[in-house]
Amino acid sequence: MRRKIPSTAALVAFEAAARHQSFTRAAEELSLTQSAICRQIGGLEEFLGLELFRRSRRGVILTEAGQSYARRVATQLDAVERDTLSVMGQQGAQTIELALVPTFGTQWLLPRLRQFQALHPEITVNLTNRTRPFLFADTEFDAAIYFGDGDWSGTVAHPLMPEQSVPVCSPALLNGANGLAPLIIAEMPLLQQTTRPYAWRQWFDSLGMKVARDMTGPRLELFSMLAQAAEHQMGVALIPPFLIQRELAEGRLMIAHPHAYRREGQAYHLMIPERRVESAAMNAFRDWLLEEARAWMAQQA
Protein backbone atom coordinates (compact mmCIF):
# COMPACT_ATOMS: atom_id res chain seq x y z
CA MET A 1 0.00 0.00 0.00
CA ARG A 2 1.33 3.42 -0.95
CA ARG A 3 2.24 5.62 2.01
CA LYS A 4 0.02 8.60 2.70
CA ILE A 5 2.86 11.13 2.58
CA PRO A 6 2.83 14.48 0.72
CA SER A 7 5.74 15.52 -1.47
CA THR A 8 8.83 16.77 0.33
CA ALA A 9 8.78 19.95 -1.78
CA ALA A 10 5.26 20.74 -0.58
CA LEU A 11 6.21 20.16 3.06
CA VAL A 12 9.30 22.35 2.78
CA ALA A 13 7.27 25.12 1.15
CA PHE A 14 4.58 24.86 3.81
CA GLU A 15 7.08 24.88 6.70
CA ALA A 16 8.78 28.01 5.35
CA ALA A 17 5.47 29.79 4.72
CA ALA A 18 4.18 28.85 8.16
CA ARG A 19 7.38 30.04 9.85
CA HIS A 20 7.34 33.39 8.04
CA GLN A 21 3.55 33.72 7.91
CA SER A 22 4.21 34.86 4.34
CA PHE A 23 4.26 33.20 0.92
CA THR A 24 6.51 35.97 -0.39
CA ARG A 25 9.21 35.52 2.28
CA ALA A 26 9.02 31.73 1.92
CA ALA A 27 9.59 32.14 -1.82
CA GLU A 28 12.62 34.34 -1.18
CA GLU A 29 14.10 31.86 1.27
CA LEU A 30 13.64 28.90 -1.07
CA SER A 31 14.61 30.80 -4.23
CA LEU A 32 11.19 30.12 -5.79
CA THR A 33 8.44 32.32 -7.14
CA GLN A 34 5.48 33.23 -4.99
CA SER A 35 3.19 31.41 -7.43
CA ALA A 36 5.29 28.24 -7.00
CA ILE A 37 4.80 28.43 -3.21
CA CYS A 38 1.08 28.95 -3.72
CA ARG A 39 0.88 25.88 -5.97
CA GLN A 40 2.79 23.71 -3.51
CA ILE A 41 0.63 24.72 -0.57
CA GLY A 42 -2.57 24.50 -2.64
CA GLY A 43 -1.61 20.97 -3.62
CA LEU A 44 -0.84 20.11 0.01
CA GLU A 45 -4.22 21.43 1.16
CA GLU A 46 -5.93 19.37 -1.54
CA PHE A 47 -3.95 16.29 -0.47
CA LEU A 48 -4.91 16.79 3.19
CA GLY A 49 -8.46 17.82 2.51
CA LEU A 50 -8.29 20.85 4.80
CA GLU A 51 -7.34 24.50 4.78
CA LEU A 52 -3.93 25.37 6.20
CA PHE A 53 -3.98 29.14 5.61
CA ARG A 54 -6.66 31.81 5.52
CA ARG A 55 -6.03 34.22 2.67
CA SER A 56 -6.79 37.92 3.01
CA ARG A 57 -5.75 41.17 1.42
CA ARG A 58 -3.10 41.58 4.14
CA GLY A 59 -1.56 38.17 3.51
CA VAL A 60 -2.01 34.73 5.00
CA ILE A 61 -2.71 33.44 8.51
CA LEU A 62 -2.40 29.84 9.67
CA THR A 63 -5.62 28.10 10.56
CA GLU A 64 -5.77 26.11 13.80
CA ALA A 65 -5.16 22.92 11.83
CA GLY A 66 -2.33 24.66 9.99
CA GLN A 67 -0.63 25.65 13.26
CA SER A 68 -0.79 22.11 14.58
CA TYR A 69 0.47 20.59 11.33
CA ALA A 70 3.25 23.19 11.02
CA ARG A 71 4.68 22.25 14.43
CA ARG A 72 4.74 18.57 13.52
CA VAL A 73 6.17 19.09 10.04
CA ALA A 74 8.94 21.36 11.38
CA THR A 75 9.95 18.71 13.93
CA GLN A 76 10.09 15.97 11.28
CA LEU A 77 12.00 18.10 8.76
CA ASP A 78 14.53 19.01 11.47
CA ALA A 79 15.01 15.31 12.20
CA VAL A 80 15.47 14.47 8.52
CA GLU A 81 18.03 17.28 8.19
CA ARG A 82 19.98 16.05 11.24
CA ASP A 83 20.02 12.49 9.92
CA THR A 84 21.10 13.68 6.48
CA LEU A 85 23.98 15.76 7.86
CA SER A 86 25.00 12.84 10.06
CA VAL A 87 25.19 10.47 7.10
CA MET A 88 27.07 13.05 5.02
CA GLY A 89 29.58 13.46 7.84
CA GLN A 90 30.24 9.73 8.08
CA GLN A 91 31.67 9.29 4.60
CA GLY A 92 34.65 6.96 4.89
CA ALA A 93 34.37 6.83 8.70
CA GLN A 94 33.29 4.18 11.16
CA THR A 95 30.85 5.37 13.78
CA ILE A 96 29.65 3.83 17.04
CA GLU A 97 26.40 5.16 18.47
CA LEU A 98 26.64 4.51 22.22
CA ALA A 99 23.84 4.98 24.74
CA LEU A 100 24.96 5.27 28.34
CA VAL A 101 24.02 6.41 31.81
CA PRO A 102 25.00 10.09 32.06
CA THR A 103 27.17 10.39 35.17
CA PHE A 104 29.22 7.31 34.30
CA GLY A 105 29.74 8.79 30.85
CA THR A 106 30.89 12.21 32.01
CA GLN A 107 32.91 11.14 35.07
CA TRP A 108 34.52 7.87 33.97
CA LEU A 109 34.29 7.28 30.22
CA LEU A 110 34.86 10.74 28.74
CA PRO A 111 38.17 11.39 30.56
CA ARG A 112 39.49 8.17 28.96
CA LEU A 113 37.89 8.39 25.53
CA ARG A 114 40.69 10.47 24.07
CA GLN A 115 42.98 7.44 24.49
CA PHE A 116 40.66 5.38 22.31
CA GLN A 117 40.55 8.13 19.69
CA ALA A 118 44.35 8.19 19.61
CA LEU A 119 44.47 4.43 19.09
CA HIS A 120 41.63 4.37 16.54
CA PRO A 121 41.35 7.74 14.77
CA GLU A 122 39.20 6.08 12.10
CA ILE A 123 36.42 5.36 14.61
CA THR A 124 34.05 8.02 15.95
CA VAL A 125 32.13 7.32 19.16
CA ASN A 126 28.92 9.32 19.61
CA LEU A 127 27.41 9.42 23.10
CA THR A 128 23.73 9.76 24.02
CA ASN A 129 22.28 9.73 27.52
CA ARG A 130 19.87 6.91 28.32
CA THR A 131 19.07 6.07 31.94
CA ARG A 132 16.90 3.01 31.35
CA PRO A 133 16.95 -0.09 29.10
CA PHE A 134 15.33 0.13 25.66
CA LEU A 135 14.80 -1.97 22.55
CA PHE A 136 17.81 -1.77 20.25
CA ALA A 137 15.54 -2.59 17.31
CA ASP A 138 13.73 0.71 17.87
CA THR A 139 16.91 2.82 17.83
CA GLU A 140 20.11 3.42 15.88
CA PHE A 141 22.31 2.55 18.88
CA ASP A 142 25.18 0.11 18.34
CA ALA A 143 25.77 -0.53 22.05
CA ALA A 144 24.87 0.70 25.51
CA ILE A 145 26.50 1.06 28.91
CA TYR A 146 24.04 0.60 31.72
CA PHE A 147 23.88 -0.55 35.34
CA GLY A 148 22.03 -3.77 36.11
CA ASP A 149 22.24 -7.54 36.02
CA GLY A 150 23.22 -7.82 32.36
CA ASP A 151 19.96 -9.54 31.43
CA TRP A 152 18.98 -7.71 28.24
CA SER A 153 17.26 -9.75 25.57
CA GLY A 154 19.02 -10.00 22.21
CA THR A 155 22.35 -8.67 23.49
CA VAL A 156 25.76 -9.87 24.62
CA ALA A 157 26.71 -8.47 28.05
CA HIS A 158 30.27 -7.56 29.06
CA PRO A 159 30.63 -6.69 32.79
CA LEU A 160 32.78 -3.63 33.41
CA MET A 161 32.77 -2.87 37.13
CA PRO A 162 30.58 -3.05 40.24
CA GLU A 163 29.04 -0.09 41.99
CA GLN A 164 29.94 0.46 45.64
CA SER A 165 28.07 3.40 47.12
CA VAL A 166 28.90 5.34 50.28
CA PRO A 167 26.99 8.12 52.07
CA VAL A 168 28.28 11.58 51.12
CA CYS A 169 27.24 15.06 52.15
CA SER A 170 28.38 18.66 52.38
CA PRO A 171 31.13 19.32 54.96
CA ALA A 172 28.72 21.81 56.53
CA LEU A 173 26.50 18.93 57.66
CA LEU A 174 29.42 17.28 59.47
CA ASN A 175 30.00 20.31 61.72
CA GLY A 176 33.73 19.67 61.84
CA ALA A 177 33.43 15.93 62.51
CA ASN A 178 35.26 13.35 60.39
CA GLY A 179 32.06 11.42 59.78
CA LEU A 180 28.63 10.47 61.03
CA ALA A 181 27.36 7.35 62.77
CA PRO A 182 24.72 5.38 60.81
CA LEU A 183 22.15 6.19 63.51
CA ILE A 184 22.70 9.91 62.92
CA ILE A 185 22.57 9.48 59.14
CA ALA A 186 19.22 7.71 59.58
CA GLU A 187 17.79 10.90 61.12
CA MET A 188 19.04 13.20 58.36
CA PRO A 189 17.32 13.99 55.03
CA LEU A 190 18.04 11.04 52.74
CA LEU A 191 18.40 11.91 49.06
CA GLN A 192 16.84 9.16 46.93
CA GLN A 193 17.78 8.07 43.41
CA THR A 194 14.88 7.29 41.10
CA THR A 195 16.61 4.38 39.37
CA ARG A 196 17.73 2.82 42.68
CA PRO A 197 14.66 3.22 44.91
CA TYR A 198 15.85 0.70 47.55
CA ALA A 199 19.44 1.94 47.82
CA TRP A 200 19.18 3.37 51.32
CA ARG A 201 17.21 0.37 52.61
CA GLN A 202 19.89 -1.95 51.26
CA TRP A 203 22.67 0.17 52.79
CA PHE A 204 21.05 0.15 56.22
CA ASP A 205 20.21 -3.57 55.91
CA SER A 206 23.87 -4.34 55.20
CA LEU A 207 24.62 -2.80 58.63
CA GLY A 208 21.86 -4.82 60.30
CA MET A 209 19.66 -1.74 60.75
CA LYS A 210 15.96 -1.26 60.12
CA VAL A 211 15.07 2.37 59.38
CA ALA A 212 11.41 3.27 58.93
CA ARG A 213 12.09 6.36 56.81
CA ASP A 214 14.75 4.82 54.54
CA MET A 215 12.69 5.50 51.40
CA THR A 216 11.63 9.03 52.37
CA GLY A 217 13.27 12.07 50.82
CA PRO A 218 13.62 14.03 47.56
CA ARG A 219 13.96 11.80 44.48
CA LEU A 220 16.44 12.65 41.73
CA GLU A 221 17.23 10.62 38.63
CA LEU A 222 20.98 11.09 38.15
CA PHE A 223 24.04 10.74 40.38
CA SER A 224 25.10 14.19 39.21
CA MET A 225 21.82 15.58 40.56
CA LEU A 226 22.34 13.76 43.86
CA ALA A 227 25.86 15.19 44.11
CA GLN A 228 24.60 18.73 43.51
CA ALA A 229 21.79 18.33 46.04
CA ALA A 230 24.20 16.95 48.65
CA GLU A 231 26.69 19.74 47.95
CA HIS A 232 23.92 22.27 48.59
CA GLN A 233 23.20 20.72 52.01
CA MET A 234 19.87 19.18 51.02
CA GLY A 235 20.78 15.90 52.70
CA VAL A 236 22.94 12.79 52.47
CA ALA A 237 23.29 10.85 49.21
CA LEU A 238 24.53 7.36 48.36
CA ILE A 239 27.03 7.70 45.52
CA PRO A 240 29.99 5.60 44.26
CA PRO A 241 33.13 7.65 45.05
CA PHE A 242 34.56 7.17 41.54
CA LEU A 243 31.68 9.25 40.15
CA ILE A 244 32.44 12.26 42.40
CA GLN A 245 36.24 12.26 42.53
CA ARG A 246 36.49 15.99 41.78
CA GLU A 247 33.92 16.97 44.39
CA LEU A 248 35.71 14.87 47.02
CA ALA A 249 39.16 16.15 46.05
CA GLU A 250 38.01 19.77 46.23
CA GLY A 251 36.25 19.23 49.56
CA ARG A 252 32.82 20.11 48.22
CA LEU A 253 31.58 16.70 49.34
CA MET A 254 32.82 14.41 52.09
CA ILE A 255 32.23 10.74 52.86
CA ALA A 256 29.89 10.72 55.84
CA HIS A 257 30.56 7.05 56.67
CA PRO A 258 33.08 4.66 55.07
CA HIS A 259 30.76 1.66 54.87
CA ALA A 260 30.20 0.84 51.18
CA TYR A 261 27.32 -1.22 49.89
CA ARG A 262 27.71 -3.34 46.76
CA ARG A 263 24.60 -4.71 45.12
CA GLU A 264 25.28 -8.38 44.42
CA GLY A 265 24.75 -9.41 40.79
CA GLN A 266 24.59 -5.76 39.69
CA ALA A 267 27.31 -3.98 37.73
CA TYR A 268 27.99 -1.60 34.87
CA HIS A 269 27.84 -3.55 31.59
CA LEU A 270 28.65 -2.91 27.98
CA MET A 271 25.64 -4.28 26.12
CA ILE A 272 26.09 -5.12 22.42
CA PRO A 273 23.11 -6.22 20.33
CA GLU A 274 23.65 -9.52 18.52
CA ARG A 275 23.48 -7.75 15.14
CA ARG A 276 26.63 -5.77 16.03
CA VAL A 277 28.86 -8.45 17.59
CA GLU A 278 30.78 -8.98 14.32
CA SER A 279 31.52 -5.28 13.81
CA ALA A 280 35.26 -4.61 13.72
CA ALA A 281 34.80 -1.10 15.10
CA MET A 282 32.56 -2.36 17.88
CA ASN A 283 35.02 -5.10 18.80
CA ALA A 284 37.89 -2.61 18.92
CA PHE A 285 35.90 -0.40 21.27
CA ARG A 286 34.82 -3.39 23.37
CA ASP A 287 38.38 -4.65 23.82
CA TRP A 288 39.67 -1.20 24.73
CA LEU A 289 36.83 -0.55 27.20
CA LEU A 290 37.23 -3.92 28.95
CA GLU A 291 40.96 -3.34 29.33
CA GLU A 292 40.35 0.15 30.75
CA ALA A 293 37.84 -1.30 33.22
CA ARG A 294 40.27 -4.06 34.28
CA ALA A 295 43.06 -1.52 34.80
CA TRP A 296 40.77 0.71 36.86
CA MET A 297 39.61 -2.23 39.00
CA ALA A 298 43.23 -3.21 39.64
CA GLN A 299 43.95 0.30 40.89
CA GLN A 300 41.03 0.10 43.33
CA ALA A 301 42.16 -3.24 44.81
SEPALUM-287331 format. One record per residue (C-alpha): x, y, z; residue in three letters. Coordinates in nm, 4 decimals. Layout:
N
       c1       c2       c3 sese
        X        Y        Z  Ala
...
END
This chain:
301
       c1       c2       c3 sese
   0.0000   0.0000   0.0000  Met
   0.1330   0.3420  -0.0951  Arg
   0.2241   0.5622   0.2011  Arg
   0.0021   0.8601   0.2704  Lys
   0.2864   1.1134   0.2576  Ile
   0.2827   1.4476   0.0719  Pro
   0.5741   1.5515  -0.1467  Ser
   0.8827   1.6772   0.0331  Thr
   0.8776   1.9946  -0.1775  Ala
   0.5260   2.0738  -0.0579  Ala
   0.6208   2.0162   0.3061  Leu
   0.9305   2.2351   0.2782  Val
   0.7269   2.5124   0.1150  Ala
   0.4575   2.4859   0.3805  Phe
   0.7077   2.4884   0.6702  Glu
   0.8781   2.8014   0.5354  Ala
   0.5471   2.9793   0.4721  Ala
   0.4183   2.8850   0.8164  Ala
   0.7383   3.0043   0.9846  Arg
   0.7343   3.3391   0.8039  His
   0.3548   3.3715   0.7908  Gln
   0.4208   3.4858   0.4343  Ser
   0.4263   3.3195   0.0922  Phe
   0.6511   3.5966  -0.0392  Thr
   0.9208   3.5520   0.2278  Arg
   0.9017   3.1732   0.1917  Ala
   0.9590   3.2136  -0.1819  Ala
   1.2617   3.4344  -0.1181  Glu
   1.4100   3.1857   0.1271  Glu
   1.3643   2.8904  -0.1071  Leu
   1.4609   3.0799  -0.4228  Ser
   1.1194   3.0118  -0.5788  Leu
   0.8442   3.2317  -0.7137  Thr
   0.5479   3.3228  -0.4995  Gln
   0.3190   3.1408  -0.7426  Ser
   0.5291   2.8242  -0.6999  Ala
   0.4801   2.8432  -0.3213  Ile
   0.1078   2.8946  -0.3720  Cys
   0.0878   2.5879  -0.5970  Arg
   0.2792   2.3707  -0.3515  Gln
   0.0629   2.4718  -0.0573  Ile
  -0.2569   2.4496  -0.2635  Gly
  -0.1606   2.0968  -0.3623  Gly
  -0.0837   2.0108   0.0005  Leu
  -0.4217   2.1426   0.1161  Glu
  -0.5928   1.9374  -0.1537  Glu
  -0.3947   1.6287  -0.0474  Phe
  -0.4906   1.6785   0.3194  Leu
  -0.8459   1.7825   0.2508  Gly
  -0.8291   2.0846   0.4805  Leu
  -0.7343   2.4501   0.4781  Glu
  -0.3927   2.5366   0.6201  Leu
  -0.3983   2.9142   0.5611  Phe
  -0.6662   3.1810   0.5525  Arg
  -0.6029   3.4220   0.2675  Arg
  -0.6790   3.7922   0.3006  Ser
  -0.5747   4.1172   0.1418  Arg
  -0.3103   4.1582   0.4140  Arg
  -0.1556   3.8173   0.3508  Gly
  -0.2014   3.4735   0.4996  Val
  -0.2712   3.3436   0.8506  Ile
  -0.2398   2.9844   0.9667  Leu
  -0.5620   2.8098   1.0565  Thr
  -0.5773   2.6111   1.3795  Glu
  -0.5165   2.2917   1.1827  Ala
  -0.2328   2.4663   0.9987  Gly
  -0.0631   2.5650   1.3257  Gln
  -0.0788   2.2111   1.4582  Ser
   0.0468   2.0587   1.1333  Tyr
   0.3253   2.3186   1.1020  Ala
   0.4679   2.2246   1.4428  Arg
   0.4735   1.8568   1.3517  Arg
   0.6166   1.9094   1.0044  Val
   0.8938   2.1363   1.1378  Ala
   0.9947   1.8707   1.3925  Thr
   1.0089   1.5975   1.1283  Gln
   1.1999   1.8102   0.8765  Leu
   1.4532   1.9014   1.1467  Asp
   1.5012   1.5307   1.2201  Ala
   1.5473   1.4467   0.8522  Val
   1.8025   1.7281   0.8192  Glu
   1.9980   1.6046   1.1241  Arg
   2.0019   1.2485   0.9919  Asp
   2.1104   1.3681   0.6482  Thr
   2.3976   1.5757   0.7862  Leu
   2.5000   1.2840   1.0062  Ser
   2.5186   1.0469   0.7101  Val
   2.7066   1.3049   0.5025  Met
   2.9583   1.3462   0.7841  Gly
   3.0243   0.9729   0.8077  Gln
   3.1674   0.9290   0.4600  Gln
   3.4648   0.6961   0.4887  Gly
   3.4372   0.6832   0.8696  Ala
   3.3289   0.4184   1.1156  Gln
   3.0850   0.5366   1.3776  Thr
   2.9646   0.3835   1.7040  Ile
   2.6403   0.5163   1.8467  Glu
   2.6643   0.4513   2.2215  Leu
   2.3844   0.4977   2.4736  Ala
   2.4960   0.5266   2.8338  Leu
   2.4021   0.6407   3.1814  Val
   2.4999   1.0095   3.2062  Pro
   2.7174   1.0391   3.5172  Thr
   2.9216   0.7306   3.4300  Phe
   2.9738   0.8789   3.0849  Gly
   3.0891   1.2214   3.2015  Thr
   3.2908   1.1144   3.5068  Gln
   3.4521   0.7869   3.3967  Trp
   3.4288   0.7279   3.0220  Leu
   3.4855   1.0739   2.8744  Leu
   3.8167   1.1388   3.0564  Pro
   3.9489   0.8171   2.8964  Arg
   3.7886   0.8391   2.5527  Leu
   4.0693   1.0472   2.4074  Arg
   4.2980   0.7439   2.4492  Gln
   4.0659   0.5377   2.2313  Phe
   4.0550   0.8133   1.9686  Gln
   4.4350   0.8194   1.9609  Ala
   4.4473   0.4428   1.9086  Leu
   4.1632   0.4369   1.6540  His
   4.1346   0.7742   1.4775  Pro
   3.9204   0.6081   1.2096  Glu
   3.6415   0.5358   1.4610  Ile
   3.4051   0.8023   1.5946  Thr
   3.2129   0.7322   1.9160  Val
   2.8923   0.9325   1.9606  Asn
   2.7411   0.9419   2.3104  Leu
   2.3729   0.9758   2.4016  Thr
   2.2282   0.9733   2.7524  Asn
   1.9866   0.6908   2.8322  Arg
   1.9072   0.6074   3.1939  Thr
   1.6897   0.3007   3.1347  Arg
   1.6952  -0.0094   2.9095  Pro
   1.5327   0.0128   2.5659  Phe
   1.4798  -0.1969   2.2550  Leu
   1.7811  -0.1774   2.0252  Phe
   1.5535  -0.2594   1.7313  Ala
   1.3727   0.0714   1.7869  Asp
   1.6907   0.2822   1.7828  Thr
   2.0112   0.3417   1.5882  Glu
   2.2315   0.2555   1.8883  Phe
   2.5182   0.0115   1.8341  Asp
   2.5765  -0.0532   2.2049  Ala
   2.4873   0.0696   2.5511  Ala
   2.6497   0.1059   2.8911  Ile
   2.4041   0.0603   3.1722  Tyr
   2.3879  -0.0553   3.5335  Phe
   2.2033  -0.3771   3.6106  Gly
   2.2245  -0.7541   3.6023  Asp
   2.3225  -0.7823   3.2364  Gly
   1.9963  -0.9544   3.1427  Asp
   1.8980  -0.7706   2.8244  Trp
   1.7256  -0.9750   2.5570  Ser
   1.9019  -0.9997   2.2215  Gly
   2.2349  -0.8674   2.3488  Thr
   2.5765  -0.9873   2.4621  Val
   2.6711  -0.8474   2.8047  Ala
   3.0273  -0.7561   2.9064  His
   3.0625  -0.6694   3.2792  Pro
   3.2779  -0.3629   3.3409  Leu
   3.2773  -0.2868   3.7134  Met
   3.0583  -0.3051   4.0237  Pro
   2.9042  -0.0093   4.1988  Glu
   2.9935   0.0461   4.5644  Gln
   2.8071   0.3400   4.7118  Ser
   2.8896   0.5340   5.0282  Val
   2.6989   0.8120   5.2066  Pro
   2.8278   1.1581   5.1118  Val
   2.7243   1.5061   5.2153  Cys
   2.8378   1.8662   5.2381  Ser
   3.1126   1.9323   5.4957  Pro
   2.8722   2.1810   5.6530  Ala
   2.6501   1.8927   5.7663  Leu
   2.9422   1.7283   5.9474  Leu
   3.0000   2.0313   6.1724  Asn
   3.3732   1.9669   6.1841  Gly
   3.3426   1.5935   6.2506  Ala
   3.5257   1.3347   6.0387  Asn
   3.2055   1.1415   5.9779  Gly
   2.8626   1.0470   6.1029  Leu
   2.7358   0.7346   6.2769  Ala
   2.4718   0.5383   6.0808  Pro
   2.2151   0.6186   6.3508  Leu
   2.2700   0.9910   6.2921  Ile
   2.2568   0.9485   5.9140  Ile
   1.9217   0.7714   5.9579  Ala
   1.7788   1.0898   6.1118  Glu
   1.9040   1.3202   5.8356  Met
   1.7316   1.3994   5.5034  Pro
   1.8041   1.1041   5.2743  Leu
   1.8399   1.1911   4.9058  Leu
   1.6842   0.9159   4.6931  Gln
   1.7782   0.8069   4.3414  Gln
   1.4879   0.7291   4.1103  Thr
   1.6615   0.4380   3.9370  Thr
   1.7726   0.2820   4.2682  Arg
   1.4656   0.3221   4.4913  Pro
   1.5846   0.0698   4.7549  Tyr
   1.9444   0.1940   4.7823  Ala
   1.9183   0.3374   5.1325  Trp
   1.7214   0.0371   5.2608  Arg
   1.9891  -0.1950   5.1264  Gln
   2.2671   0.0170   5.2791  Trp
   2.1052   0.0148   5.6218  Phe
   2.0210  -0.3572   5.5908  Asp
   2.3873  -0.4337   5.5204  Ser
   2.4619  -0.2804   5.8627  Leu
   2.1857  -0.4821   6.0299  Gly
   1.9659  -0.1738   6.0746  Met
   1.5958  -0.1255   6.0118  Lys
   1.5074   0.2365   5.9380  Val
   1.1406   0.3273   5.8933  Ala
   1.2093   0.6360   5.6813  Arg
   1.4749   0.4823   5.4544  Asp
   1.2686   0.5504   5.1402  Met
   1.1632   0.9032   5.2367  Thr
   1.3268   1.2073   5.0816  Gly
   1.3615   1.4030   4.7559  Pro
   1.3962   1.1797   4.4484  Arg
   1.6437   1.2650   4.1728  Leu
   1.7229   1.0624   3.8628  Glu
   2.0979   1.1087   3.8147  Leu
   2.4040   1.0738   4.0384  Phe
   2.5098   1.4189   3.9206  Ser
   2.1818   1.5576   4.0558  Met
   2.2337   1.3763   4.3860  Leu
   2.5857   1.5192   4.4112  Ala
   2.4599   1.8728   4.3509  Gln
   2.1788   1.8329   4.6038  Ala
   2.4202   1.6946   4.8647  Ala
   2.6688   1.9738   4.7954  Glu
   2.3924   2.2269   4.8594  His
   2.3201   2.0718   5.2008  Gln
   1.9868   1.9184   5.1020  Met
   2.0781   1.5900   5.2701  Gly
   2.2942   1.2788   5.2474  Val
   2.3291   1.0846   4.9207  Ala
   2.4529   0.7359   4.8356  Leu
   2.7033   0.7703   4.5518  Ile
   2.9989   0.5600   4.4261  Pro
   3.3132   0.7647   4.5047  Pro
   3.4561   0.7174   4.1545  Phe
   3.1684   0.9255   4.0152  Leu
   3.2437   1.2260   4.2404  Ile
   3.6245   1.2262   4.2531  Gln
   3.6492   1.5992   4.1776  Arg
   3.3918   1.6966   4.4388  Glu
   3.5705   1.4866   4.7020  Leu
   3.9159   1.6146   4.6055  Ala
   3.8008   1.9770   4.6233  Glu
   3.6246   1.9231   4.9557  Gly
   3.2818   2.0110   4.8218  Arg
   3.1582   1.6702   4.9341  Leu
   3.2821   1.4406   5.2095  Met
   3.2229   1.0744   5.2859  Ile
   2.9894   1.0718   5.5836  Ala
   3.0561   0.7050   5.6670  His
   3.3080   0.4661   5.5074  Pro
   3.0759   0.1662   5.4868  His
   3.0203   0.0838   5.1181  Ala
   2.7319  -0.1223   4.9891  Tyr
   2.7713  -0.3339   4.6764  Arg
   2.4597  -0.4713   4.5119  Arg
   2.5284  -0.8381   4.4416  Glu
   2.4752  -0.9406   4.0794  Gly
   2.4594  -0.5763   3.9692  Gln
   2.7312  -0.3984   3.7728  Ala
   2.7988  -0.1602   3.4868  Tyr
   2.7837  -0.3546   3.1594  His
   2.8653  -0.2912   2.7977  Leu
   2.5637  -0.4275   2.6117  Met
   2.6090  -0.5122   2.2424  Ile
   2.3109  -0.6224   2.0327  Pro
   2.3654  -0.9515   1.8519  Glu
   2.3476  -0.7753   1.5144  Arg
   2.6633  -0.5770   1.6032  Arg
   2.8862  -0.8446   1.7587  Val
   3.0779  -0.8979   1.4315  Glu
   3.1519  -0.5275   1.3809  Ser
   3.5261  -0.4614   1.3719  Ala
   3.4798  -0.1097   1.5101  Ala
   3.2564  -0.2356   1.7884  Met
   3.5016  -0.5101   1.8800  Asn
   3.7886  -0.2608   1.8922  Ala
   3.5898  -0.0397   2.1274  Phe
   3.4820  -0.3394   2.3372  Arg
   3.8384  -0.4654   2.3819  Asp
   3.9668  -0.1201   2.4733  Trp
   3.6827  -0.0549   2.7198  Leu
   3.7225  -0.3918   2.8947  Leu
   4.0961  -0.3338   2.9334  Glu
   4.0347   0.0153   3.0751  Glu
   3.7840  -0.1299   3.3219  Ala
   4.0267  -0.4057   3.4276  Arg
   4.3061  -0.1525   3.4801  Ala
   4.0772   0.0707   3.6857  Trp
   3.9611  -0.2234   3.8999  Met
   4.3234  -0.3212   3.9644  Ala
   4.3952   0.0301   4.0888  Gln
   4.1029   0.0104   4.3330  Gln
   4.2158  -0.3237   4.4807  Ala
END
